[in-house]
Every structure is written in structure tokens, then in C-alpha cells.
Amino acid sequence: MSARPAVLVVEDNATLRRLLEYRLGKRFDVRSAMHGEHALQLIEQEPPDLIVSDIMMPHMDGFALLAALRSDARFQAIPFIFLTAKNDDLSRQKGLRKGVDDYLTKPFDIDHLIGRVDQIVQRSQLYQTKLNSRIGRDFSDKLLPRQMPVVDGWRATFFTQPKEDGGGDLFDWAPAGDGAYLITVGDIMGKGLQAKFYAFSFLSYIRSTIHAMLHSTVSPAALMKRVNEMLINDQVLEETFASLLLMRWEPANNRVIYTNAGHCRPILVGPTTAGMVEQSDLILGLDPTTEYTDYALEVPPDHALLCYTDGLNEQVARTGRMFGEAGVAEAARQAQMEDQPIKSLLSWMLQRSQNPKFEDDVLVFWLQRMAATAAKAA
């Protein structure tokens, strides 16, 4: 959508139509139609933010146009202003019953019309913003766990901060049998509420796949392959691309078995060092024949595995360059011994960023093996 609100003028009188195009065009992006049928064609191509329409027109009048829009779920919320030479109460009441937002009688003051268009567009955008915010929060509640598993000798914690009410970052965990857990960290390509919807649908696939396959395999790579096949074969999500990290965390064995489909590489953080672990395979949604690889990683005492989404490594530092993997690794090393490592990591990065806030969605998962587990093993 353009930066300026889009207004569609529907008027069969060519002189008045050109006048409205000129005056409204100073504040809005204006298109025009000669009658209702023409207007429907333009609305199908690109819905406007508001419609200003005459009532008496050939082919399809204003009432028929309004009724057609109110009966179509795609367009029924578009604000609508009637312009008419009719000054009788019956026409006004008919318009109000059909859901018109305002009703101006010709001749009208053009500045008054501009003011009403501005007010109604702002009101509509405010309602839409609040609705998107509520829907985004509802999706977020379903995309993120309310609590993390508690395991002696381990610290498992996560943090998420969406840039907006939408966003495609996702995180989940599920028991995987024998005291193990399956951890999911992912990023759906796209921004806003649409990405949040796809992330919710995508996570539903992952959960159902895990539930169906955990009794037959402990391999994250096998699960990843199945998720990729389902994603490509789904008509709704077939053009959706996602990066995903699937990890089988086995606390009793002090190890993590993981597979990576194009996601940010995990970082193994020690008291004095921090480094990336293994390359990743192809992102999900591109090739149904892609094979994924399992990697096994032992987590030493006083070490942590950091998983995150690209809002961290793509944050721009004061140098004008992105932090990248190396910058995130250094931030993790600095935070490793802190009581709240994720909070310390984010604070360290923001202190060195051009922007005092993160420029994209941020999701961080921190899995740390405490020194006490080494003592128990001994």
C-alpha cells in the first residue's frame, strides 16, 4: 500500500469527477470510475482505503455498488461516502441501513468533503491497527510456550521481542521421550500479520508431524524432511519459505542432536570462547527432495548453546555494518557468566548499535549446562 491513503471516486459526471480527482489528489492517491461496474473492476485490482460515490449512475448505481461490497468479505469494511443530489430522508435512511459511513448532499463544500474523508480514513486505520494488534497478540500466545522445561543442572530460557504485532519468529518445545525434549526455533519469511499467520499454520504442521513421528524416530533430520515435504505440498503454504532449527536435547547424555534448514547457526558459548557450530542445509519450501543431516553436539560444563533469529546478526552496529555471527558470538561470550545471560547479551548489543532499539523481530534461546552437572557425573 502507498504511503498516502488511497481513495476511489465513483462519479458519472465527468466535470465533477475531474474536480474531485484534482482536489482530493492533493492529500490522497485518487483513482476514479464512471459507474459501479467500473468501480468493482478497480476494487478487484487494488482495494482503496475509502470510496466516494455518487448514487444515481448508469449500469450500476451507488446503492448496488455498496450492496455488492458489503456482501463480499474482502471489501465489506471499506469506508463509503455517498454524494447525491437527492435530499430526501428515504435515500439517506436507505444509505445508512446499507452501512454507508457518511452522506453529503450536492452541492457540497469540497473542503468539508476532504475533512470527512480524512477523519473516516484515520478512524478506519486506527480500528485496523487495533484489530491487527489484538490478532497479533493472539497468534503470539499460540506461537510461544508459557514456560520452559526445568531440568536439574541445566538452564533453559528464551526471550522474544517482535518488531510489530505481526512477525514470523517461532519457538516451541515438546517432550520427546526418555527425558529428552525437541526444541523448535524458526523464522517465516515475511513481515507483519501475514507472516504471523503463516508462522501459526507452520507451527501447527510441525507439532502434528512431531506427534505422528516421535514414536518411530528420534532423528530431527527425519522430522525436518517430512515438514519440508508437507510445506511444499500444501496449497496455502506452498509459496512460503522458512528457516528452521530442530534440536533433540538429551540432558541425561549432556548433548544436543540437531538439524538446520537454513537458520542462523547455533553458537556454543564457553567461559572464554564462543563459536558457530556446523553449516546448515537448504531452507524449507524450496526442494521436496532435500535431505537434512543430524549433527550431535556435546555441551561441556559451564557452556551454553545459543540459538536466535536474524534480528540479532542483522542489527546494525555503530560501525555502520551488521553485527553478523561474529558480533553475536562476542556478545554471547560477554554474557555467558551473567545471572541473566540473554538480558546481558541484548544490552551489550544495543549499547553498540546505531539504533537504540532492535530493527527487526528478536528471538533468543539459551540452553546452558551448569558446572554442577560435571560434579554429579564425577
JOJO-V244029 format. One record per helix or strand. SS is the DSSP state (A for helix, B for strand). FROM is the first residue (numbers start at 1). TO is the last residue. Records with the same first field share a line. If there is no record, write none. Layout:
SS=FROM-TO ; FROM-TO
This chain:
B=6-10 ; 29-33 ; 50-54 ; 79-84 ; 102-105 ; 154-161 ; 169-177 ; 180-188 ; 242-250 ; 255-261 ; 267-269 ; 274-276 ; 281-281 ; 284-284 ; 295-298 ; 303-308 ; 316-317 ; 322-322 ; 353-353 ; 362-369
A=14-24 ; 36-45 ; 62-70 ; 89-97 ; 110-143 ; 192-213 ; 220-233 ; 251-253 ; 324-335 ; 341-351 ; 371-377
